[in-house]
């Protein structure tokens, strides 16, 4: 599933092709995504795209009339390609531009979303209760410490709670907790202030590093598969259950936590 760095890399990749271009058509081949694509989404036709932003894992395509909200879901991807390119299987939506290009949305599992809202988009139900962005100053140690106070849930589950902080998905929660030396099952409310400060710093560094690596491997969003190399970053624990810890050589443990694969080092990460 695309996580925050992958969505941000996508935003950076498509933005230059979209901003200041007028939309000439919105082709909806299959409206049956996670939520039905509303006909009102076609209000974007005739509008000039003013900006492309990201909020959590949502991409926001701004026009004067309103904002298109795009979510990639489990398997979605966006490509920029000539508008005349024949559609293939799972190519559900094209946003056609005056430049002759199109933003094409492909989603084999159809868990993604393509929605429309009038400004201000912050009031939209999908966005109104989201926590702070992890790469902003609003996400800091005092804030996280206060948010976790008295919580008995595992720290990893809290880190993946979008009401607390957005976009720290499974991959990066595993990696940040390893880097901070915190066991993923540690009771959130009992993690001390010093370790919370380290965790916040690691979340920021790991996410920023993943974005940077995705950006440097991304050459052109108009290539054949449209997929940047955003998994090129070296992962210390995620997907490495049963392998040796890169720090101490001990075998990494793997469990299910919140129905998600959770890998950790029982020696390096403390409860």
FENRAWO-V439005 format. One record per backbone hydrogen bond with DSSP energy under -0.5 kcal/mol. CO is the residue of the C=O (numbers start at 0). NH is the residue of the N-H. E is the energy in kcal/mol with one decimal. If there is no record, write none. Layout:
BEGIN
CO	NH	E
CO	NH	E
END
This chain:
BEGIN
2	5	-0.5
2	6	-2.4
3	7	-2.7
4	8	-2.5
5	9	-2.1
6	10	-2.5
7	11	-2.6
8	12	-2.1
9	13	-2.5
10	14	-2.2
11	15	-0.6
13	16	-1.3
13	17	-1.0
14	17	-1.2
14	18	-2.5
17	20	-2.1
20	48	-2.6
21	23	-0.5
21	97	-2.0
22	45	-3.2
24	95	-2.6
25	27	-0.7
26	28	-0.7
26	93	-2.2
30	32	-1.8
30	36	-2.3
34	32	-0.6
35	37	-0.5
37	40	-1.8
38	41	-2.1
39	42	-2.2
40	43	-1.6
41	44	-1.7
43	46	-2.1
46	22	-2.8
47	49	-0.5
48	19	-3.3
50	61	-2.6
52	59	-3.1
54	57	-2.5
56	71	-0.6
57	54	-2.5
58	60	-0.5
58	69	-2.8
59	52	-2.9
59	61	-0.7
60	67	-2.4
61	49	-2.9
61	50	-1.0
65	62	-2.1
66	68	-0.5
66	116	-2.2
67	60	-2.6
67	69	-0.6
68	114	-2.8
69	58	-3.0
70	112	-2.4
71	75	-2.6
74	107	-0.5
76	105	-2.4
78	80	-0.5
78	103	-3.0
80	101	-2.4
81	84	-2.3
87	90	-2.1
89	91	-1.3
89	106	-2.1
91	28	-3.1
91	29	-1.2
92	104	-3.0
93	26	-2.6
93	95	-0.7
94	102	-2.5
95	23	-2.4
95	24	-1.2
96	99	-1.8
99	82	-2.9
100	96	-2.6
101	80	-2.0
101	103	-0.7
102	94	-2.5
103	78	-1.9
103	105	-0.6
104	91	-1.7
104	92	-1.4
105	76	-2.2
106	109	-0.5
111	33	-2.5
112	70	-2.2
114	68	-2.1
116	66	-3.0
119	122	-1.3
120	123	-2.0
123	126	-1.9
123	127	-2.3
126	129	-1.2
131	165	-2.1
132	135	-1.4
135	138	-1.2
137	139	-1.0
139	143	-2.5
140	144	-2.9
141	145	-2.2
142	146	-2.3
143	147	-1.9
144	148	-0.7
145	148	-0.6
147	150	-2.4
150	188	-3.0
152	187	-3.0
153	157	-1.7
154	158	-2.3
155	159	-1.3
157	160	-1.4
159	161	-0.7
160	163	-1.8
160	164	-2.2
161	130	-3.4
163	131	-0.7
165	133	-0.6
166	3	-1.0
166	168	-1.6
168	172	-2.2
169	173	-2.2
170	174	-1.9
171	175	-2.5
172	176	-2.1
173	177	-1.8
174	178	-2.4
175	179	-2.0
176	180	-0.7
176	181	-2.4
177	180	-1.0
180	269	-2.3
182	185	-2.0
183	155	-1.8
185	154	-2.6
186	189	-2.0
187	190	-1.3
189	191	-0.5
191	195	-2.2
192	196	-2.3
193	197	-1.7
194	198	-2.5
195	199	-2.6
196	200	-1.9
197	201	-2.4
198	202	-2.7
199	203	-2.1
200	204	-2.4
201	205	-2.9
202	206	-2.3
203	207	-2.4
204	208	-2.4
205	209	-2.3
206	210	-2.3
207	211	-2.4
208	212	-2.5
209	213	-2.3
210	214	-2.5
211	215	-2.1
212	216	-1.6
213	217	-1.1
216	218	-0.6
219	222	-1.2
220	79	-1.7
225	227	-0.6
227	229	-1.8
228	231	-1.2
236	239	-2.6
239	242	-2.3
242	251	-3.3
244	248	-1.5
249	244	-3.2
251	241	-1.9
252	263	-2.0
254	256	-0.5
254	261	-2.8
256	259	-1.2
259	256	-2.4
261	254	-2.5
263	252	-2.9
263	265	-0.6
264	268	-2.3
267	269	-0.5
269	182	-2.5
END
